[in-house]
Amino acid sequence: MVNKYITTKMQKSDIIQAVEIWTEQYKLYCSNSKSFPSKWINNTKEIEGFLSKKIEDRAAIVVKSDNRLLGYLAYDEFPFNGEKSVFCPLIAHAVIDEYKEEAYAFLYKSISRDWIDKNIFNHMWTINYNDNRLRGVLFDLGFGSYLIDAFACANYGIVSNSVYKIRKAQFQDAEILYDLVEESREYYSSAPLFLKREQYSRNDIIEIIQKSNVFLAYEANSAIGFINVSVSQGDNIIDLFVNNCGLIDEIGAYIKPEYRGKGLGKELLKYVFDYCNNNGIEGIHVDFETANLFANKFWRKFFNPMLLSLRRTINKNIND
Ligand SMILES: CC(C)(COP(=O)(O)OP(=O)(O)OC[C@H]1O[C@@H](n2cnc3c(N)ncnc32)[C@H](O)[C@@H]1OP(=O)(O)O)[C@@H](O)C(=O)NCCC(=O)NCCS
């Protein structure tokens, strides 16, 4: 690596230029689908606010060459599954495209020293899904794929045959939904996903039924699967969905093993798309772990991946 770059703490005077670089990056990698929110290019106030806060927290650096700002990197510190971790969301970094490989490697080299000094061994980073060059840089640094955030236009037009009985869950469905959600936790914790999900109480399930939309599929009198969609109440600068967006989150979607791969997921998803279409909701967001072998195939059929989150775990004995 050529030592022509320097990194320094980010200053408030760097913000305007940093946001310009970020906007260029967003245009370059997020203009290829109508389903990706364009709001973030036209309204950068929230990104400026985020960077301003990071500068105050001394959690943002810039890379410069001959006094020219080439890029920046900021981070949040948080406990991820109980482990001290850092997370760089998409708004927390950008580099002028022609300097990408060297400038990103330089930023990470500089900032990762601080993280390790603080015993933070879990490093998470969200990038544009289509940014194959940055993906390559991070792969060589030891990062691997973790999560995808994907978007769809609600008017996509899913065609599916109505084979199963599907209806919106009501208060009296709480107990069967609770059982299915418990079953889904077992699925998430199984190989090769190994995801520990929080347990929902019966009251949580009642609240989800009442506050959002859960569509339940039945065969005879047995519930065999569900999908859950809520509606965003504001913009989200981390996942980059905007206000009034359909969110397949909370309890997500789950189908009993023996009913998978037979078109039921698509049928349930049609209910979500129809609900959004009929209620003036234009976009729908979902996120899923790439190690979820079912989800990683299923959602990609109907949603366009926009963000890829990667993760690197450092050897825990480095500071011994
Ligand atoms: C993910 C899930 C809801 C999908 O439902 P499903 O009923 O299995 O999916 P469908 O049969 O409706 O498949 C719809 C489309 O996705 C494709 N697909 C689904 N699973 C697939 C797989 N494992 N491999 C390849 N393609 C797959 C199908 O080929 C189908 O494509 P088509 O419309 O061109 O025929 C279901 O498999 C499930 O509950 N899995 C376990 C829990 C889970 O992962 N939930 C999602 C959490 S993010």
Ligand as a Chemical Component Dictionary entry (heavy atoms), coordinates in Angstrom:
data_LIG
# 
_chem_comp.id                   LIG 
_chem_comp.type                 NON-POLYMER 
_chem_comp.pdbx_formal_charge   0 
_chem_comp.three_letter_code    LIG 
# 
loop_
_chem_comp_atom.comp_id 
_chem_comp_atom.atom_id 
_chem_comp_atom.alt_atom_id 
_chem_comp_atom.type_symbol 
_chem_comp_atom.charge 
_chem_comp_atom.model_Cartn_x 
_chem_comp_atom.model_Cartn_y 
_chem_comp_atom.model_Cartn_z 
_chem_comp_atom.pdbx_ordinal 
LIG C1  C1  C 0 -39.005 -19.003 3.450  1  
LIG C2  C2  C 0 -40.396 -19.630 3.337  2  
LIG C3  C3  C 0 -41.438 -18.716 3.999  3  
LIG C4  C4  C 0 -40.716 -19.732 1.820  4  
LIG O1  O1  O 0 -41.981 -20.351 1.649  5  
LIG P1  P1  P 0 -42.185 -21.622 0.687  6  
LIG O2  O2  O 0 -43.585 -22.006 0.723  7  
LIG O3  O3  O 0 -41.163 -22.652 1.055  8  
LIG O4  O4  O 0 -41.786 -20.995 -0.736 9  
LIG P2  P2  P 0 -42.600 -21.201 -2.098 10 
LIG O5  O5  O 0 -42.814 -22.652 -2.329 11 
LIG O6  O6  O 0 -43.824 -20.347 -2.090 12 
LIG O7  O7  O 0 -41.547 -20.645 -3.135 13 
LIG C5  C5  C 0 -41.728 -19.436 -3.854 14 
LIG C6  C6  C 0 -40.608 -19.295 -4.835 15 
LIG O8  O8  O 0 -39.345 -19.275 -4.141 16 
LIG C7  C7  C 0 -38.520 -20.341 -4.582 17 
LIG N1  N1  N 0 -37.916 -21.016 -3.434 18 
LIG C8  C8  C 0 -38.420 -21.123 -2.180 19 
LIG N2  N2  N 0 -37.582 -21.839 -1.406 20 
LIG C9  C9  C 0 -36.544 -22.201 -2.202 21 
LIG C10 C10 C 0 -35.357 -22.970 -1.999 22 
LIG N3  N3  N 0 -35.072 -23.495 -0.796 23 
LIG N4  N4  N 0 -34.513 -23.130 -3.048 24 
LIG C11 C11 C 0 -34.782 -22.603 -4.269 25 
LIG N5  N5  N 0 -35.903 -21.857 -4.520 26 
LIG C12 C12 C 0 -36.755 -21.669 -3.501 27 
LIG C13 C13 C 0 -39.450 -21.334 -5.252 28 
LIG O9  O9  O 0 -38.793 -22.033 -6.294 29 
LIG C14 C14 C 0 -40.556 -20.479 -5.785 30 
LIG O10 O10 O 0 -40.216 -19.961 -7.066 31 
LIG P3  P3  P 0 -41.306 -19.908 -8.260 32 
LIG O11 O11 O 0 -42.348 -18.937 -7.817 33 
LIG O12 O12 O 0 -40.519 -19.442 -9.423 34 
LIG O13 O13 O 0 -41.840 -21.286 -8.367 35 
LIG C15 C15 C 0 -40.453 -21.065 3.949  36 
LIG O14 O14 O 0 -39.585 -21.913 3.234  37 
LIG C16 C16 C 0 -40.076 -21.111 5.432  38 
LIG O15 O15 O 0 -40.915 -20.894 6.282  39 
LIG N6  N6  N 0 -38.783 -21.392 5.718  40 
LIG C17 C17 C 0 -38.319 -21.480 7.107  41 
LIG C18 C18 C 0 -38.456 -20.161 7.886  42 
LIG C19 C19 C 0 -37.814 -18.999 7.190  43 
LIG O16 O16 O 0 -36.706 -19.093 6.654  44 
LIG N7  N7  N 0 -38.502 -17.858 7.202  45 
LIG C20 C20 C 0 -38.017 -16.620 6.613  46 
LIG C21 C21 C 0 -37.313 -15.836 7.652  47 
LIG S1  S1  S 0 -36.479 -14.408 7.021  48 
# 
loop_
_chem_comp_bond.comp_id 
_chem_comp_bond.atom_id_1 
_chem_comp_bond.atom_id_2 
_chem_comp_bond.value_order 
_chem_comp_bond.pdbx_ordinal 
LIG C1  C2  SING 1  
LIG C2  C3  SING 2  
LIG C2  C4  SING 3  
LIG C2  C15 SING 4  
LIG C4  O1  SING 5  
LIG O1  P1  SING 6  
LIG P1  O2  DOUB 7  
LIG P1  O3  SING 8  
LIG P1  O4  SING 9  
LIG O4  P2  SING 10 
LIG P2  O5  DOUB 11 
LIG P2  O6  SING 12 
LIG P2  O7  SING 13 
LIG O7  C5  SING 14 
LIG C5  C6  SING 15 
LIG C6  O8  SING 16 
LIG C6  C14 SING 17 
LIG O8  C7  SING 18 
LIG C7  N1  SING 19 
LIG C7  C13 SING 20 
LIG N1  C8  SING 21 
LIG N1  C12 SING 22 
LIG C8  N2  DOUB 23 
LIG N2  C9  SING 24 
LIG C9  C10 SING 25 
LIG C9  C12 DOUB 26 
LIG C10 N3  SING 27 
LIG C10 N4  DOUB 28 
LIG N4  C11 SING 29 
LIG C11 N5  DOUB 30 
LIG N5  C12 SING 31 
LIG C13 O9  SING 32 
LIG C13 C14 SING 33 
LIG C14 O10 SING 34 
LIG O10 P3  SING 35 
LIG P3  O11 DOUB 36 
LIG P3  O12 SING 37 
LIG P3  O13 SING 38 
LIG C15 O14 SING 39 
LIG C15 C16 SING 40 
LIG C16 O15 DOUB 41 
LIG C16 N6  SING 42 
LIG N6  C17 SING 43 
LIG C17 C18 SING 44 
LIG C18 C19 SING 45 
LIG C19 O16 DOUB 46 
LIG C19 N7  SING 47 
LIG N7  C20 SING 48 
LIG C20 C21 SING 49 
LIG C21 S1  SING 50 
# 
